[in-house]
Amino acid sequence: MSAFAKSFYGQWRVRSGVAPFLREDRDSPPERLLQAIWQHQRLHRDQLKTLDGRRIRLLHPGFANAEGGPDFRDALVQIGDAAPRAGDVEVDIRVTGWHAHGHDRNPAFQNVILHVIWEGEMRRESSTSMPPATLALREFLDAPLGELSLWLEREPVTPLPERLRGKCSAPLGGLSPAQLTDLLREAAHVRLQAKAARFQARARHVGWEQALWEGLFCALGYKHNVWPMLCLAETRLRWAREANSPLAIQARLLGISGLLPAELARATADGNRYLRRVWDGWWRERDEFEDCLLPRNLWRFHGLRPANHPQRRLALAAHWLFADNLAARLERWCAAAIPDQALLDSLLEMVQVPRDDFWSWHWTFRSARLKKAQPLLGAARVTDLAVNVFLPWLWTRAGEGRNEKLQREIERRYFAWPPAEDNAVLRLARQRLLGGAPRGILGGAFAQQGLMQIVRDFCDHSNAVCDNCQFPELVRKFASRREAQ
């Protein structure tokens, strides 16, 4: 039995129905599971077709909508040979739900461009009130329904009200520091396995290295640009081949992404020189990649720090891709003997790239030249990549190879990793769950991961006053069990 299955937290998830195991012969899965499958795109994305046989190219699945109206807003979808179209996505069990739920009479649903259902057939009657396309998910799942249910049934689909302290705050406050650490450790292990399972499922279809690149690009996209980054990564085997320099890959990435400006009216001299070099390479190859070009309006820039602009992140990825040995270097790093206090620095040194003639001195095309060159990757971002991509990928690959010793070492590094930067989820969780405790109470990255997993499993599925939340009682039972040991 796995450590997850033995853990108190993990056993509770299975017993309580947080992750029920659905059968393939069941009439239909619950709508919440379909929403989670859609949100996390647990699908063979390159095979999607509408009920009437048109190819679907999904550029963005949309953002989960917590208010009235369609389930997902601002999706970007290309149907057949038509141009990509922005709009909303509604998820129902059956195609008849569109009329049964009154969507055809609700003005809030007028911008729905894709109706996502579990299964069904093309309706013969023509109705102008129906969305322009319908997708049945059943035949496109990337894993068995039961496996998807186990990890996705309780994924968050709606955001939570802010500035409310949860009912679990009191029982959590009664835990000793050691007990709180143990609870967060178990929740963090659940989170590690969930991330690892996604890599494992994807690797079944595209291979381990491609799964790594897709996870890495998603992480470089941050929360607003995950999907355009994933679209780029899914075509990596085409645009990463036969490049003679990082600049050549940068040209392809910037060109395909739609982030390559046609002109720089306010650009610096450095920016114009670099742009000309990029265009010299891109104009010769543009026609070859025409079928995978992304529209610029797919990207979101609001609230981004300059250093996190997708143009600069793509420049970083180009260096990794040109070196073409990232997976091998990760495996060597994993096999090396490294003390806990040197884990972060050793990984940063391993994934750092040479100074870039342009991007080490600029945040964007239009930004002025920096007085001092800045690395394309910093320690804070390396920690995010470690706990969300590198370590889960290495951990599940070691498990697939039945190398228990290596898997234990990777797990040890996961739990020894220093804390990441604070974020809005952690700040709210400390306020609601930990009584406004300071940031330092979460001593390592695993504690942050565990707290986020608890938020995902409980807070994201209750209301502002914690109605029907089982976590407070779980904490009390956890404390009693620890005291009895």
DOFIVO-693983 format. One line per field, with one value per residue (C-alpha): x, y, z; residue number from 1. Coordinates in Angstrom, 2 decimals, always signed. Each point is the difference from the previous one (the first is absolute). Example, Ala and Ser with C-alpha at 12.3 -4.5 7.8 and 13.67 -1.06 7.14 Angstrom:
2
X	+12.30,+1.37
Y	-4.50,+3.44
Z	+7.80,-0.66
seq	1,2
***
This chain:
485
X	+0.00,+1.32,+0.89,-2.97,-2.42,+1.38,-0.17,-2.82,-0.71,+0.04,-2.26,-2.48,-0.16,-0.98,-2.39,-1.86,-0.60,+2.29,+1.34,-2.61,+1.00,-2.41,-0.75,+0.31,-3.49,-1.67,-2.68,+1.89,+2.45,-1.09,+0.10,+2.65,+2.37,-0.62,+0.76,+3.24,+0.98,-0.62,+1.79,+3.11,-0.29,+0.36,-0.63,+1.75,+0.09,+1.34,-2.98,-2.94,-2.93,-3.52,-3.02,-0.25,+3.66,+1.75,+3.50,+0.30,+3.20,-0.25,+2.20,-1.41,-2.71,-1.17,-0.03,-2.30,-2.99,-1.21,-2.92,-3.16,+0.32,+2.18,+2.42,+3.11,+0.64,+2.35,+0.92,+1.70,-0.94,+0.55,-2.67,+0.91,+1.54,-1.57,+2.09,+0.50,-2.94,-0.26,-3.03,-1.39,-0.31,-2.94,+0.30,-3.06,-0.53,-2.10,-0.64,-3.63,+1.22,+0.33,-3.77,-0.92,+2.03,-1.36,+3.35,-1.69,-2.15,+2.70,+1.88,+3.01,+0.60,-0.05,+3.79,+0.36,+2.04,+0.41,-2.43,+1.94,-1.93,+0.80,-1.39,-2.71,-0.86,-0.39,-3.56,-1.76,-2.14,+1.66,-0.21,+1.54,-0.08,+2.50,+3.76,+1.91,+1.78,-0.44,+2.74,-0.64,+2.85,-0.40,+2.14,+2.80,+0.98,+3.75,-0.49,-2.73,-2.96,+0.68,+3.56,-1.22,-2.62,+2.63,+2.06,-2.43,-3.37,+0.91,+2.11,-1.03,-2.31,-1.23,+1.87,-0.80,-1.19,+2.88,+0.70,-1.77,+1.60,-1.00,-1.56,+3.17,+2.03,-0.71,+0.85,+3.07,+1.07,-0.18,+2.59,+3.56,+2.61,+1.04,-3.59,-0.64,+3.18,-1.10,-3.41,+1.51,+2.52,-2.77,-1.92,+3.21,+0.54,-3.49,+0.91,+3.26,-1.82,-2.69,+2.58,+1.98,-3.13,-0.56,+3.55,-0.44,-3.29,+1.45,+3.20,-2.06,-0.98,+2.90,+3.02,+1.79,+2.06,-2.93,-2.06,+2.81,+0.10,-3.77,+0.07,+2.94,-1.62,-3.22,+1.95,+1.77,-3.41,-1.11,-3.73,-1.14,+2.03,+0.06,-2.05,+1.85,+3.23,-1.45,-1.06,+3.61,+1.43,-2.32,+1.62,+3.58,+1.12,-0.57,+1.49,+2.88,+1.71,+3.13,+0.60,+3.54,-0.26,-2.25,-0.87,-1.46,-2.29,-0.92,-1.05,-2.23,-1.51,-0.69,-1.36,-2.30,-1.20,-1.15,+2.23,+2.38,-0.80,-0.11,+1.44,+1.50,-0.92,+1.27,+2.66,+3.56,+2.80,+0.84,-3.58,-0.03,+3.27,-1.20,-3.38,+1.63,+2.09,-3.06,-2.03,+2.86,-0.44,-3.77,-1.13,+1.72,-1.80,-3.35,-1.89,+1.24,-1.63,-3.13,-2.33,+1.14,+0.17,-1.64,-1.98,+1.48,-3.28,+0.43,+2.57,-0.70,+2.44,-1.96,+1.70,+3.15,+3.36,+2.33,+2.42,-2.83,-1.09,-0.60,+2.44,+2.82,-1.14,+0.01,+3.53,+1.03,-1.69,+1.81,+3.37,-1.14,-1.35,+3.14,+2.19,-2.34,+1.14,-2.26,-1.53,+3.44,+1.36,-2.98,+0.67,+3.68,-0.96,-2.41,+2.69,+2.62,+0.51,-1.15,-0.51,-3.36,+1.38,+1.47,-3.04,-1.29,+3.39,+0.97,-3.20,+0.25,+3.55,-1.10,-2.90,+1.51,+0.77,+2.83,-0.36,-2.29,+1.17,-3.41,-2.23,+2.55,-0.15,-3.73,-3.32,-1.96,+0.55,-0.91,+1.76,+3.16,+3.32,+0.70,+3.06,+0.99,-0.63,-2.70,-0.15,-2.87,-0.88,+0.06,-0.07,-3.70,-1.06,+2.27,-1.80,-3.36,+1.33,+1.50,-3.15,-2.45,+1.93,+3.48,-0.49,-3.47,+1.29,+3.11,-1.99,-2.59,+2.62,+2.02,-3.18,-0.76,+3.48,-0.54,+3.03,-1.22,+3.33,+0.07,-3.65,+0.65,+2.90,-2.14,-2.72,+2.59,+1.05,-3.64,-0.51,+3.36,-0.52,+0.11,-3.23,-1.22,-1.13,-3.25,-3.15,-3.65,-1.20,+2.43,-0.75,-3.73,+0.48,+2.12,-2.70,-2.94,+1.56,+2.93,-1.43,+2.11,+3.25,+3.15,+1.61,+2.83,-2.31,+0.32,+3.63,+0.48,-1.45,-1.75,-1.98,-1.13,-0.98,-1.89,-1.93,-0.96,-1.19,-2.22,-1.47,-0.65,-1.61,-2.16,-0.19,-0.65,-3.05,-1.73,-1.62,+0.99,-1.18,+1.48,-3.34,+0.41,+3.81,+1.46,+3.48,-0.52,-1.12,+2.85,+2.48,-1.51,+0.27,+3.52,+1.00,-1.62,+1.79,+3.35,-0.51,-0.85,+3.18
Y	+0.00,+3.46,+2.64,+1.99,-2.86,-0.51,+3.64,+1.23,+2.85,-2.25,-2.63,+2.73,+1.21,-3.48,-0.83,+3.30,+0.02,+2.92,-2.15,-2.68,-2.66,+0.15,-2.99,+0.12,-1.48,+2.72,+1.95,+3.26,+1.69,+2.95,+3.40,+1.22,-2.70,+1.03,+3.60,-1.10,-2.10,+2.99,+2.48,-2.20,-1.25,-3.68,-0.76,-1.09,+3.58,-0.83,-2.30,+2.19,+0.14,+1.39,-2.29,+0.77,-0.91,+3.36,+0.25,+2.01,+1.89,+1.17,+3.03,+0.79,-1.82,+3.20,+1.16,-1.61,+2.25,+0.34,+2.25,-0.55,-1.06,-2.53,-2.21,+1.42,+3.47,+1.31,-3.28,+0.08,-2.80,-0.76,-2.19,-1.61,+2.43,+3.08,+2.64,-0.30,+1.44,+1.35,-0.85,-2.03,-3.72,-1.70,-3.48,-2.27,-3.73,-0.28,+2.08,+0.40,+1.97,+3.09,+0.36,-1.76,+2.50,+2.97,+1.02,+0.65,+2.69,+1.54,+2.98,-0.86,-3.06,+1.81,-0.07,-3.76,-1.39,-3.58,-2.27,-2.72,-3.14,-3.53,-1.89,+0.36,+0.13,+2.86,+1.29,+0.06,+3.03,+3.32,+2.72,+3.42,+0.02,-2.86,+0.71,-0.28,-3.20,-2.89,-2.24,-3.35,-0.73,-3.73,-1.26,+2.55,-0.55,-0.43,-2.55,-2.33,+1.75,-1.53,+1.34,+3.43,-0.12,-0.81,+3.12,+2.46,-0.40,+2.59,+2.37,+3.63,+1.38,+3.11,+2.59,+0.69,+3.10,+1.83,+1.23,-2.74,-2.07,-3.63,-2.22,-2.08,+2.89,-0.97,-3.72,+0.79,+2.51,-2.81,-2.11,+0.02,+1.21,-3.60,-1.12,+2.84,-0.90,-3.65,+0.97,+2.30,-2.69,-2.50,+2.55,+0.90,-3.66,-0.10,+3.04,-1.55,-3.14,+2.01,+1.92,-3.17,-1.80,+2.66,-0.43,-3.77,+0.20,+2.37,-2.03,-3.03,+1.83,+2.31,-1.36,+1.19,+2.78,+1.61,-0.21,+1.83,+2.80,+0.46,+0.28,+2.39,+2.29,+0.08,+1.02,+2.74,+1.34,+0.74,-0.11,+2.30,-1.43,-3.73,-0.95,+1.89,-1.37,-3.51,+0.52,+0.88,-2.97,-2.47,+0.80,-0.07,-2.94,+2.16,+3.37,-1.15,-2.06,+0.96,+3.34,+1.36,+2.47,+1.09,+3.03,-2.28,-1.66,+3.37,+1.14,-3.04,+0.26,+3.72,-0.37,-2.95,+1.53,+3.23,+1.99,+1.21,+3.67,+1.18,+3.38,+1.75,+3.63,+0.69,-2.71,+0.53,-0.39,-3.35,-1.12,+0.93,-1.82,-3.12,+0.13,+0.19,-3.08,-1.90,+1.00,-1.01,-3.55,-0.04,+1.28,-2.94,-2.58,+1.63,-1.94,-3.34,+0.68,+1.76,-2.72,+0.40,+3.81,+1.46,+3.26,+2.73,+0.57,-3.45,+1.49,+1.94,+2.63,+1.81,-0.18,-1.68,+1.03,+1.09,-2.85,-2.50,+1.22,-3.01,+1.39,-0.28,-3.41,-1.30,+1.35,-2.05,-3.13,+0.45,-0.40,-3.21,-1.37,+0.81,-1.80,-3.00,-1.73,+1.28,-3.39,-1.64,+2.79,-0.35,-3.71,+0.61,+2.63,-2.45,-2.68,+2.31,+0.21,+3.49,+1.24,+1.58,+3.52,-0.16,-1.38,+3.33,+1.36,-3.25,-0.13,+3.70,-0.51,-3.01,+1.70,+3.48,+1.02,+2.06,+3.76,+0.97,+2.90,+1.65,-1.54,+0.17,+3.79,+0.53,-1.01,+0.43,+1.22,+3.53,+0.27,+2.08,-1.76,-0.99,+1.40,-3.48,-3.32,-2.11,-3.81,-1.47,-2.18,+0.82,-2.06,+0.65,-1.29,-3.05,-0.95,+0.21,-2.16,-2.48,-0.70,+0.22,-1.56,-1.43,-2.00,-1.42,-1.00,-1.65,-1.65,-1.65,-1.04,-1.70,-1.73,-1.14,-1.50,-1.68,+1.78,+0.38,+1.28,+2.84,+0.79,+0.31,+2.36,+2.20,+0.02,+0.97,+2.98,+1.01,+0.16,+1.72,+2.76,+3.58,+2.04,+1.68,+3.60,+0.89,+0.31,+0.97,-3.57,-0.51,+3.39,-0.64,-3.56,+1.20,+2.53,-2.39,-3.24,+1.00,+3.02,+2.57,-1.79,+1.59,-1.30,-1.60,-2.63,-1.86,-1.00,-1.69,-0.33,-3.24,+1.85,+2.58,-2.79,-1.81,+3.11,+0.63,-3.60,+0.40,+3.16,-1.94,-2.98,+1.90,+3.79,-0.01,-2.20,+1.78,+3.39,+3.13,-1.40,-3.48,-1.82,-3.78,+0.20,-3.15,+1.34,+1.31,-3.47,-1.61,+2.21,-1.01,-3.70,+0.52,+1.64,-2.76,-2.68,+1.72,+0.40,-3.70,-1.08
Z	+0.00,-0.90,+2.56,-1.31,+0.60,+3.52,+1.00,+2.21,-2.38,-3.05,+1.60,+0.94,-3.61,-1.22,+2.86,-0.11,-3.72,-0.80,-2.82,-0.81,-2.49,-2.91,-2.18,-3.76,-0.41,+2.06,-1.89,+0.33,+2.37,+2.14,-1.67,+2.48,-1.25,-3.62,+0.96,+1.67,-3.03,-2.23,+2.26,+0.25,-3.58,+0.81,-3.66,-3.17,-1.18,-3.47,-0.73,+0.98,-2.43,+0.14,-0.20,-3.71,-0.61,-0.15,+1.49,+3.21,+0.72,+3.57,+0.62,+3.44,+2.01,+1.69,+3.60,+2.56,+0.61,+3.59,-0.92,-2.01,-3.62,-1.84,+1.91,-1.70,-1.36,-2.68,-1.66,-3.40,-2.38,-3.68,-1.62,-3.30,-2.47,+1.57,+1.72,+3.77,+1.87,+3.54,+2.08,+2.89,+0.72,+1.71,+1.51,+0.25,+0.36,-3.16,-3.08,+1.10,+3.02,-2.17,-0.33,+3.26,+2.03,-1.90,-1.49,-3.34,+1.64,+2.22,-1.50,+2.20,-2.21,-3.33,-0.30,+0.51,-2.89,+1.22,+1.83,+1.86,+0.95,+1.19,-3.00,-2.59,-3.67,-2.43,+0.19,-3.33,+0.68,-0.74,+2.62,-0.12,+3.81,+0.24,+0.29,-3.28,+1.11,+2.43,+1.40,+1.72,+2.43,+0.54,-2.86,+0.53,+3.66,+0.56,+2.83,+1.29,+1.57,+3.41,+0.01,-1.00,+2.72,+2.62,-0.71,-1.55,+1.70,+2.62,-2.07,+0.53,-2.66,+1.78,+2.05,+3.64,+1.84,+1.66,+3.56,+1.94,+2.72,-0.29,+2.65,-0.10,+1.39,+3.63,-0.26,-2.09,+2.64,+2.56,-1.80,+1.17,-2.52,-0.57,-0.59,-2.45,-1.87,-0.20,-1.39,-2.60,-0.92,-0.74,-2.06,-1.87,-0.85,-1.51,-2.09,-1.17,-1.11,-1.78,-2.04,-0.66,-1.22,-2.65,-1.30,-0.02,-1.91,-2.59,-0.39,-1.00,-3.16,-0.88,+1.89,+3.13,-1.55,-1.80,+3.19,+1.81,-2.60,+0.11,+3.79,-0.16,-2.56,+2.02,+3.10,-1.94,-1.06,+3.57,+0.65,-2.83,-2.88,+0.73,-3.04,-2.73,+1.47,-0.14,-3.62,-0.82,+1.88,-1.71,-3.36,+1.37,-2.14,-3.09,+0.86,+2.22,-2.67,-1.97,+1.67,-0.23,+2.90,+2.89,-2.14,-2.68,+2.55,+1.48,-3.47,-0.44,+3.47,-0.24,-3.52,+0.70,+3.27,-1.66,+2.38,-2.68,-0.71,-3.58,+0.93,+3.00,-0.22,+3.51,+0.19,+1.07,-2.48,+1.59,-0.49,-3.67,-0.67,+1.76,-1.73,-3.42,+0.78,+1.16,-3.05,-2.30,+1.26,+0.42,-3.38,-1.74,+2.17,+0.64,-2.69,+1.37,+3.38,-1.24,+1.27,+3.62,+0.29,+3.11,+0.00,+2.17,+1.85,+1.56,+2.40,+3.19,+1.25,+2.72,+3.39,-1.30,+1.38,-2.81,+0.77,-0.48,-3.42,-2.29,-2.59,+2.53,+1.23,-3.56,-0.42,+3.05,-1.34,-3.31,+1.75,+1.70,-3.26,-1.93,+2.57,-0.41,+3.20,+2.75,+0.86,+0.17,+2.21,+2.34,+0.35,+0.78,+2.56,+1.56,+0.28,+1.54,+3.76,+1.01,+3.58,+0.82,+0.35,-3.51,-1.85,-1.32,-1.05,-1.69,-2.07,-0.85,-1.24,-2.03,-1.82,-0.34,-3.60,-1.50,-0.19,-2.86,-2.18,+0.14,+2.67,+2.81,-0.45,-0.71,+1.54,-3.26,-3.55,+0.99,+3.35,+0.40,+0.37,+3.61,+1.72,+1.13,-1.73,+1.69,-0.12,-1.96,+2.98,+3.70,+3.19,+0.70,-3.39,+0.32,+3.22,-1.79,-2.82,+2.46,+2.04,-2.92,-2.89,+0.52,+3.22,-0.87,-3.45,+1.42,+2.79,-2.22,-2.55,+2.75,+1.15,-3.54,-0.15,+3.40,+1.42,+3.57,+1.31,-2.52,+0.61,+3.74,-0.68,-2.22,+2.65,+2.62,-2.14,-0.44,+3.76,+0.58,-2.59,+1.33,-0.14,-3.16,-0.25,+1.69,-2.10,+0.30,+0.60,+2.88,+1.54,-0.02,+1.31,+2.91,+0.86,-0.28,+1.24,+2.19,+1.77,-1.83,+0.74,-1.47,-3.14,+1.99,+1.48,-3.31,+0.28,-3.34,-3.48,+1.00,+2.71,-2.56,-2.39,+2.73,+0.98,-3.62,-0.30,+3.06,-1.53,-3.19,+1.71,+2.47,-0.21,-3.72,+0.54,+2.84,+0.38,+1.89,+3.33,-0.55,-0.23,-0.21,+0.03,+1.50,+0.60,+3.58,+1.12,-1.92,+1.86,+3.37,-0.88,-1.24,+3.29,+2.07,-1.97,+0.40,+3.75,+0.31,-1.77
seq	1,2,3,4,5,6,7,8,9,10,11,12,13,14,15,16,17,18,19,20,21,22,23,24,25,26,27,28,29,30,31,32,33,34,35,36,37,38,39,40,41,42,43,44,45,46,47,48,49,50,51,52,53,54,55,56,57,58,59,60,61,62,63,64,65,66,67,68,69,70,71,72,73,74,75,76,77,78,79,80,81,82,83,84,85,86,87,88,89,90,91,92,93,94,95,96,97,98,99,100,101,102,103,104,105,106,107,108,109,110,111,112,113,114,115,116,117,118,119,120,121,122,123,124,125,126,127,128,129,130,131,132,133,134,135,136,137,138,139,140,141,142,143,144,145,146,147,148,149,150,151,152,153,154,155,156,157,158,159,160,161,162,163,164,165,166,167,168,169,170,171,172,173,174,175,176,177,178,179,180,181,182,183,184,185,186,187,188,189,190,191,192,193,194,195,196,197,198,199,200,201,202,203,204,205,206,207,208,209,210,211,212,213,214,215,216,217,218,219,220,221,222,223,224,225,226,227,228,229,230,231,232,233,234,235,236,237,238,239,240,241,242,243,244,245,246,247,248,249,250,251,252,253,254,255,256,257,258,259,260,261,262,263,264,265,266,267,268,269,270,271,272,273,274,275,276,277,278,279,280,281,282,283,284,285,286,287,288,289,290,291,292,293,294,295,296,297,298,299,300,301,302,303,304,305,306,307,308,309,310,311,312,313,314,315,316,317,318,319,320,321,322,323,324,325,326,327,328,329,330,331,332,333,334,335,336,337,338,339,340,341,342,343,344,345,346,347,348,349,350,351,352,353,354,355,356,357,358,359,360,361,362,363,364,365,366,367,368,369,370,371,372,373,374,375,376,377,378,379,380,381,382,383,384,385,386,387,388,389,390,391,392,393,394,395,396,397,398,399,400,401,402,403,404,405,406,407,408,409,410,411,412,413,414,415,416,417,418,419,420,421,422,423,424,425,426,427,428,429,430,431,432,433,434,435,436,437,438,439,440,441,442,443,444,445,446,447,448,449,450,451,452,453,454,455,456,457,458,459,460,461,462,463,464,465,466,467,468,469,470,471,472,473,474,475,476,477,478,479,480,481,482,483,484,485
***
